[in-house]
Amino acid sequence: MPDAVTEIADFYLKHKTYFCREALEEAIRKHIEYGTITVLKDENGISGIMRFNIHGDCCHVLDLIIRKDLERRQMIKLIAIHSWAKFPYANFYRFERESKYPGRRPRAYSLAKLLKGK
């Protein structure tokens, strides 16, 4: 049976192939050490992963991967709840998308609104 880092890296590389495996595994180890990765599992294995950094009261989402066969909005709420429980002082979240959308202004969203469904 693979260790947690290998299992998480395999899930990442199945959904996002542009990562270097060695760098990815090192990043996963660091995020596990700091508690800034949330991994949800079900009977079929990993169902979702969120890797993030905390800056003040804002959760900066680096990666959010949900298995394709699951409903996205409810899984995003569930993974946010599990992540927020680790850092209850966090009030906002934002997605780090500078490389995908250059020139787009960063925007933070309220965690409370996400969890309330607004």
Backbone as a chain_set.jsonl record, in Angstrom:
{"seq": "MPDAVTEIADFYLKHKTYFCREALEEAIRKHIEYGTITVLKDENGISGIMRFNIHGDCCHVLDLIIRKDLERRQMIKLIAIHSWAKFPYANFYRFERESKYPGRRPRAYSLAKLLKGK", "coords": {"N": [[0.838, -1.183, 0.0], [0.586, 2.213, -0.887], [2.305, 5.071, 0.576], [0.966, 8.051, 2.214], [1.831, 10.437, 0.927], [2.642, 9.524, -1.615], [0.205, 8.486, -2.539], [-1.397, 10.826, -2.624], [0.102, 12.338, -4.467], [-0.135, 10.695, -6.732], [-2.887, 11.01, -7.235], [-2.979, 13.781, -7.807], [-1.344, 13.849, -10.153], [-2.854, 12.36, -11.864], [-4.934, 14.067, -12.459], [-3.796, 16.536, -13.002], [-1.276, 16.968, -15.062], [1.005, 18.487, -15.297], [2.838, 18.778, -13.245], [6.05, 18.334, -11.742], [7.032, 15.318, -10.454], [8.801, 14.886, -8.226], [9.125, 17.486, -7.125], [6.462, 18.001, -6.554], [5.876, 15.995, -4.622], [7.555, 16.849, -2.551], [6.414, 19.359, -1.985], [3.895, 18.491, -1.098], [4.648, 17.098, 1.227], [5.555, 19.266, 2.804], [3.191, 20.757, 3.036], [1.616, 18.94, 4.44], [3.09, 18.896, 6.81], [2.652, 21.547, 7.72], [-0.062, 21.544, 7.927], [-1.657, 22.475, 5.894], [-3.057, 21.227, 3.86], [-5.83, 19.531, 2.671], [-7.348, 16.458, 2.503], [-9.849, 14.551, 1.209], [-11.509, 11.462, 1.492], [-13.235, 8.591, 0.179], [-15.054, 5.502, -0.295], [-13.994, 4.876, -2.76], [-11.453, 5.859, -2.829], [-9.319, 8.739, -2.911], [-11.277, 11.614, -2.87], [-11.226, 14.349, -3.035], [-8.972, 17.149, -2.982], [-7.477, 19.88, -1.374], [-5.052, 22.261, -1.494], [-3.405, 24.755, 0.228], [-2.368, 28.05, 1.339], [-2.023, 30.017, 4.291], [-2.489, 33.358, 4.914], [-2.546, 35.769, 7.147], [-5.876, 36.4, 7.727], [-6.765, 35.107, 5.506], [-7.297, 32.478, 3.267], [-5.341, 31.185, 0.883], [-5.935, 29.569, -1.928], [-4.197, 27.117, -3.53], [-4.361, 24.76, -5.025], [-7.226, 22.995, -6.024], [-8.797, 20.131, -6.301], [-11.295, 18.069, -7.393], [-12.689, 14.881, -7.592], [-13.925, 13.709, -10.684], [-16.428, 12.389, -10.78], [-18.013, 13.383, -8.757], [-20.288, 15.702, -7.191], [-19.595, 19.028, -7.689], [-20.059, 21.58, -6.258], [-21.022, 20.949, -3.643], [-18.927, 19.352, -2.725], [-16.853, 21.208, -2.718], [-17.729, 22.905, -0.685], [-17.633, 21.07, 1.461], [-14.891, 20.409, 1.596], [-13.892, 22.927, 2.152], [-14.99, 23.368, 4.701], [-13.656, 21.392, 6.216], [-11.048, 22.331, 5.926], [-11.222, 24.911, 6.988], [-11.739, 24.361, 9.627], [-9.256, 23.754, 10.64], [-8.017, 26.2, 10.703], [-9.542, 28.351, 12.24], [-9.654, 31.112, 12.414], [-9.599, 32.114, 9.895], [-11.199, 34.09, 7.486], [-11.607, 34.658, 4.861], [-11.182, 33.566, 1.435], [-9.189, 32.965, -1.438], [-8.404, 32.307, -4.842], [-5.369, 31.346, -6.252], [-4.533, 32.469, -9.168], [-2.852, 33.78, -10.893], [-1.066, 32.935, -12.896], [-2.754, 31.725, -14.71], [-4.606, 33.695, -15.378], [-3.279, 36.326, -16.298], [-2.805, 39.688, -15.24], [-5.309, 39.927, -14.158], [-7.159, 41.207, -11.49], [-6.606, 40.326, -8.079], [-9.035, 38.712, -6.008], [-10.811, 38.394, -3.026], [-12.959, 36.141, -1.311], [-15.758, 35.643, 0.864], [-15.584, 33.225, 3.383], [-17.695, 32.551, 5.062], [-19.948, 33.199, 3.507], [-19.664, 31.318, 1.443], [-20.044, 28.925, 2.847], [-22.641, 29.294, 3.739], [-23.935, 29.205, 1.389], [-24.372, 31.394, -0.227]], "CA": [[0.0, 0.0, 0.0], [1.432, 3.406, -0.962], [2.181, 6.017, 1.682], [0.031, 9.151, 1.957], [2.401, 11.375, -0.043], [2.57, 8.876, -2.927], [-1.209, 8.409, -2.919], [-1.829, 12.177, -2.979], [0.799, 12.699, -5.706], [-0.77, 9.939, -7.819], [-4.167, 11.669, -7.518], [-2.639, 15.031, -8.494], [-0.828, 13.615, -11.503], [-3.958, 11.828, -12.674], [-5.794, 15.183, -12.842], [-2.962, 17.651, -13.478], [-0.053, 16.282, -15.479], [2.118, 19.406, -15.499], [3.707, 18.828, -12.07], [7.213, 17.469, -11.606], [6.673, 14.442, -9.329], [9.661, 15.107, -7.069], [8.762, 18.784, -6.542], [5.112, 17.844, -6.023], [5.939, 15.224, -3.376], [8.167, 17.71, -1.533], [5.391, 20.347, -1.611], [2.884, 17.773, -0.313], [5.231, 16.869, 2.562], [5.558, 20.545, 3.521], [1.803, 21.111, 3.354], [1.206, 18.036, 5.52], [3.779, 19.378, 8.011], [2.024, 22.782, 8.18], [-1.507, 21.358, 8.034], [-2.32, 23.284, 4.871], [-3.592, 20.389, 2.799], [-6.99, 18.764, 3.105], [-7.594, 15.332, 1.598], [-11.08, 13.826, 1.521], [-11.534, 10.114, 0.918], [-14.435, 7.777, 0.295], [-14.772, 4.09, -0.579], [-13.274, 4.769, -4.038], [-10.145, 6.492, -2.71], [-9.338, 10.186, -2.702], [-12.381, 12.264, -3.573], [-10.891, 15.744, -3.242], [-7.778, 17.696, -2.336], [-7.258, 21.318, -1.44], [-3.748, 22.673, -0.972], [-3.562, 26.191, 0.411], [-1.519, 28.772, 2.282], [-2.755, 30.969, 5.123], [-1.856, 34.667, 5.099], [-3.471, 36.524, 7.982], [-7.176, 35.739, 7.823], [-7.151, 34.7, 4.148], [-6.846, 31.172, 2.785], [-4.959, 31.286, -0.525], [-6.082, 28.231, -2.497], [-3.222, 26.838, -4.581], [-4.94, 23.696, -5.845], [-8.475, 22.4, -5.576], [-9.097, 19.071, -7.262], [-12.416, 17.215, -7.002], [-12.851, 13.763, -8.521], [-14.911, 14.073, -11.699], [-17.743, 11.77, -10.591], [-18.673, 13.956, -7.591], [-20.89, 17.016, -7.376], [-18.546, 19.996, -7.379], [-20.35, 22.631, -5.269], [-21.095, 20.386, -2.301], [-17.579, 18.914, -2.349], [-16.072, 22.405, -2.411], [-18.15, 23.308, 0.663], [-17.139, 20.089, 2.423], [-13.438, 20.547, 1.737], [-13.679, 24.215, 2.821], [-15.306, 23.172, 6.119], [-12.539, 20.647, 6.825], [-9.866, 23.199, 5.937], [-11.482, 26.037, 7.877], [-11.663, 23.86, 11.002], [-7.842, 23.806, 11.046], [-7.655, 27.614, 10.842], [-10.848, 28.985, 12.454], [-9.568, 32.567, 12.295], [-9.68, 32.49, 8.483], [-12.498, 34.65, 7.111], [-11.685, 34.83, 3.417], [-10.387, 32.675, 0.595], [-8.977, 33.414, -2.809], [-7.712, 31.349, -5.681], [-4.138, 31.861, -6.848], [-4.687, 32.219, -10.602], [-2.098, 34.769, -11.652], [-0.475, 32.354, -14.102], [-3.827, 31.405, -15.642], [-5.243, 34.944, -15.793], [-2.375, 37.45, -16.016], [-3.433, 41.003, -15.268], [-6.593, 39.908, -13.455], [-6.992, 41.642, -10.101], [-6.97, 39.311, -7.089], [-10.291, 38.962, -5.311], [-11.05, 37.499, -1.896], [-14.366, 35.819, -1.102], [-16.063, 35.329, 2.254], [-15.813, 31.817, 3.705], [-19.032, 32.427, 5.644], [-20.917, 33.174, 2.411], [-19.525, 30.033, 0.761], [-20.639, 27.888, 3.682], [-24.086, 29.538, 3.797], [-24.478, 28.982, 0.051], [-24.728, 32.671, -0.862]], "C": [[0.885, 1.248, 0.0], [1.247, 4.299, 0.257], [1.302, 7.191, 1.25], [0.555, 10.102, 0.884], [2.309, 10.799, -1.452], [1.134, 8.826, -3.424], [-1.738, 9.773, -3.364], [-1.187, 12.605, -4.299], [0.2, 11.965, -6.902], [-2.094, 10.581, -8.221], [-3.935, 12.975, -8.28], [-2.276, 14.768, -9.948], [-1.859, 12.991, -12.426], [-4.813, 12.973, -13.223], [-5.033, 16.381, -13.411], [-1.585, 17.097, -13.801], [1.163, 17.202, -15.565], [3.029, 19.554, -14.293], [4.909, 17.907, -12.245], [6.977, 16.641, -10.346], [7.512, 14.725, -8.082], [9.307, 16.414, -6.362], [7.372, 18.712, -5.904], [5.132, 17.102, -4.69], [6.566, 16.048, -2.246], [7.158, 18.761, -1.063], [4.31, 19.695, -0.748], [3.396, 17.53, 1.102], [5.194, 18.147, 3.406], [4.141, 20.94, 3.931], [1.239, 20.2, 4.444], [1.81, 18.525, 6.839], [3.083, 20.613, 8.598], [0.506, 22.663, 8.326], [-2.299, 22.126, 6.998], [-2.69, 22.466, 3.635], [-4.752, 19.607, 3.406], [-7.26, 17.709, 2.049], [-8.855, 14.63, 2.077], [-11.065, 12.493, 0.793], [-12.918, 9.512, 1.07], [-14.071, 6.345, -0.071], [-14.006, 3.879, -1.888], [-11.891, 5.404, -3.995], [-10.276, 7.978, -2.434], [-10.463, 10.795, -3.523], [-12.1, 13.744, -3.829], [-9.679, 16.162, -2.447], [-7.812, 19.206, -2.471], [-5.926, 21.605, -0.761], [-3.786, 24.192, -0.916], [-2.479, 26.742, 1.322], [-2.405, 29.725, 3.065], [-1.905, 32.224, 5.269], [-2.844, 35.514, 5.883], [-4.775, 35.763, 8.125], [-7.685, 35.274, 6.462], [-6.489, 33.374, 3.775], [-6.579, 31.3, 1.286], [-4.942, 29.877, -1.119], [-5.118, 28.073, -3.669], [-3.76, 25.806, -5.561], [-6.224, 23.215, -5.205], [-8.874, 21.402, -6.652], [-10.2, 18.197, -6.674], [-12.543, 16.12, -8.049], [-14.056, 14.019, -9.42], [-16.313, 13.505, -11.451], [-18.526, 12.347, -9.412], [-19.227, 15.342, -7.898], [-19.936, 18.08, -6.867], [-18.899, 20.942, -6.236], [-20.387, 22.063, -3.85], [-19.723, 19.897, -1.829], [-16.697, 20.111, -1.998], [-16.44, 22.906, -1.017], [-17.563, 22.371, 1.716], [-15.635, 20.247, 2.657], [-13.091, 21.88, 2.411], [-13.946, 24.094, 4.317], [-14.164, 22.457, 6.831], [-11.288, 21.518, 6.926], [-10.028, 24.332, 6.937], [-11.384, 25.605, 9.336], [-10.225, 23.902, 11.532], [-7.404, 25.231, 11.368], [-8.932, 28.428, 11.041], [-10.832, 30.506, 12.369], [-9.633, 33.033, 10.842], [-11.094, 32.962, 8.157], [-12.697, 34.707, 5.604], [-10.877, 33.752, 2.705], [-10.237, 33.32, -0.763], [-8.209, 32.347, -3.547], [-6.502, 32.029, -6.301], [-4.148, 31.518, -8.335], [-3.888, 33.191, -11.466], [-1.518, 34.194, -12.942], [-1.542, 32.036, -15.145], [-4.471, 32.667, -16.21], [-4.331, 36.125, -15.489], [-3.115, 38.783, -16.143], [-4.782, 41.059, -14.563], [-6.35, 40.273, -11.995], [-7.388, 40.529, -9.142], [-8.257, 39.711, -6.364], [-10.451, 37.931, -4.203], [-12.556, 37.344, -1.706], [-14.567, 35.434, 0.362], [-16.3, 33.832, 2.43], [-17.215, 31.61, 4.269], [-20.093, 32.374, 4.551], [-20.865, 31.853, 1.644], [-20.256, 28.949, 1.546], [-22.148, 28.052, 3.837], [-24.748, 29.316, 2.442], [-24.885, 30.242, -0.658], [-23.646, 33.119, -1.8]], "O": [[1.825, 1.342, 0.789], [0.192, 4.298, 0.892], [0.94, 7.314, 0.08], [-0.207, 10.53, 0.018], [1.936, 11.509, -2.386], [0.871, 9.092, -4.597], [-2.447, 9.867, -4.365], [-1.861, 13.174, -5.157], [0.044, 12.552, -7.973], [-2.397, 10.686, -9.41], [-4.607, 13.247, -9.275], [-2.829, 15.384, -10.86], [-1.739, 13.088, -13.647], [-5.356, 12.869, -14.323], [-5.575, 17.145, -14.209], [-0.812, 16.79, -12.894], [2.256, 16.732, -15.879], [3.926, 20.397, -14.319], [4.794, 16.828, -12.827], [6.744, 17.205, -9.276], [6.963, 14.795, -6.982], [9.2, 16.446, -5.136], [7.138, 19.292, -4.843], [4.482, 17.525, -3.734], [6.135, 15.942, -1.098], [7.06, 19.025, 0.135], [3.859, 20.291, 0.231], [2.663, 17.732, 2.07], [4.84, 18.107, 4.585], [3.922, 21.404, 5.05], [0.461, 20.653, 5.283], [1.127, 18.564, 7.862], [2.937, 20.725, 9.815], [-0.141, 23.595, 8.804], [-3.482, 22.4, 7.196], [-2.638, 22.961, 2.509], [-4.654, 19.09, 4.519], [-7.385, 18.011, 0.862], [-8.922, 14.169, 3.217], [-10.663, 12.405, -0.367], [-13.675, 9.874, 1.971], [-12.888, 6.013, -0.149], [-13.43, 2.812, -2.099], [-11.22, 5.48, -5.024], [-11.233, 8.42, -1.797], [-10.59, 10.53, -4.719], [-12.677, 14.33, -4.745], [-9.389, 15.612, -1.384], [-8.13, 19.746, -3.531], [-5.707, 21.24, 0.394], [-4.154, 24.845, -1.893], [-1.766, 25.992, 1.989], [-3.426, 30.189, 2.556], [-0.751, 32.163, 5.693], [-3.87, 35.931, 5.344], [-4.79, 34.622, 8.585], [-8.885, 35.071, 6.278], [-5.285, 33.187, 3.949], [-7.511, 31.504, 0.508], [-4.037, 29.091, -0.84], [-5.204, 28.791, -4.664], [-3.631, 25.96, -6.776], [-6.299, 23.049, -3.987], [-9.242, 21.777, -7.765], [-10.049, 17.651, -5.581], [-12.509, 16.392, -9.25], [-15.092, 14.496, -8.954], [-17.295, 14.106, -11.886], [-19.605, 11.845, -9.096], [-18.706, 16.06, -8.751], [-19.513, 18.026, -5.711], [-18.097, 21.093, -5.314], [-19.82, 22.668, -2.941], [-19.398, 20.021, -0.648], [-15.883, 20.033, -1.078], [-15.559, 23.292, -0.247], [-17.056, 22.823, 2.742], [-15.174, 20.219, 3.798], [-12.114, 21.962, 3.155], [-13.206, 24.659, 5.122], [-13.751, 22.863, 7.917], [-10.554, 21.441, 7.912], [-9.087, 24.676, 7.652], [-10.988, 26.398, 10.19], [-10.007, 24.066, 12.732], [-6.525, 25.444, 12.203], [-9.369, 29.122, 10.123], [-11.89, 31.128, 12.262], [-9.713, 34.235, 10.588], [-12.07, 32.303, 8.514], [-13.828, 34.795, 5.125], [-10.005, 33.114, 3.295], [-11.069, 34.126, -1.179], [-7.455, 31.578, -2.951], [-6.596, 33.145, -6.811], [-3.809, 30.398, -8.716], [-4.212, 33.399, -12.635], [-1.48, 34.877, -13.965], [-1.262, 32.074, -16.343], [-4.839, 32.705, -17.384], [-4.571, 36.856, -14.528], [-3.939, 38.972, -17.037], [-5.34, 42.143, -14.39], [-5.459, 39.727, -11.345], [-8.395, 39.856, -9.36], [-8.522, 40.893, -6.142], [-10.249, 36.737, -4.421], [-13.324, 38.284, -1.911], [-13.641, 34.955, 1.016], [-17.112, 33.237, 1.72], [-17.854, 30.598, 3.981], [-21.038, 31.592, 4.647], [-21.903, 31.328, 1.242], [-20.997, 28.15, 0.973], [-22.861, 27.07, 4.043], [-25.974, 29.247, 2.35], [-25.67, 30.185, -1.605], [-23.769, 34.173, -2.425]]}, "num_chains": 1, "name": "protein.A"}
